[in-house]
Amino acid sequence: MKETPCDVVVFGPHPDDAEMVMAGTMIRMVRCGYRVLNVSLTRGEMGTYGDVETRREEFLKANALMGTEGVLLDFPDTGVVNDREGRLKIASFVRKQRPRVVFAPYHTNPYTHLDGSANVDHYPAGELVRDGLKLARFRRLLPELTPHNVQRIFYYMIPKDHRPTFVVDVSDLKEEIHAAIKAYATQMSIHREQIKILDMLDAIRAFHGLRIDRPLAEAFLSEEALKLEVDDFFHI
């Protein structure tokens, strides 16, 4: 991995999570010239489908297809918690990589045990990243590393009862999105009733696309006010 500062870090709980929700946005950022790190907190070792080595290979393949750099951390699968040790690990990583923008899963999900988006690692991962970014600013913590203030954190995996702050049009990237997701061949067996995972993800992107009268879009939430210039009113 390069030692120069990156532009964006996308944190996901497991290999495949970020791709399934925001592959198109990552691809578009790379094509716009930004350096994007796709970081999985865990190695997916407790997943129903695939094993650690297979999922690592799939993760590397997906990142190669998107043009992102993949990083696998060593948080325990099904054991991601927002504790001090974890926050310091996130703060250390962020200080080393110095991103301007961070993406993470939304930190709260009220839905049932049958909802895959409410996986036990998903919302703790959002809490952990959010609070790790706070510690990354504290000068007396980790004094061997220069403090770093991330400009923005945006959330994906938005619960169904929340309205996104903005959506990104990815209508022209359907084939590339499918390729990145299908790189996780082991995970293509996931289904709900008779609906396959890829069809579910297409339906979600189509729903968000309807918000902006486009075929496909990916949705994000910001809990902080977004600064706009007057001209931006005519471009958003």
Secondary structure, DSSP 4 states (H G I P E B T S, - for coil): ---SPPSEEEEESSTTHHHHHHHHHHHHHHHTT--EEEEESS--TT-SSS-HHHHHHHHHHHHHHHTPEEEE--PPTT-----HHHHHHHHHHHHHH--SEEEEE-S-----TT-GGG-TTHHHHHHHHHHHHHHTT-TTSSTTS-----SEEEEES--TTS--SEEEE-GGGHHHHHHHHHT-GGGGG-EETTEEHHHHHHHHHHHHHHTTTSS-EEEEB-SSPPP--GGGGGT-
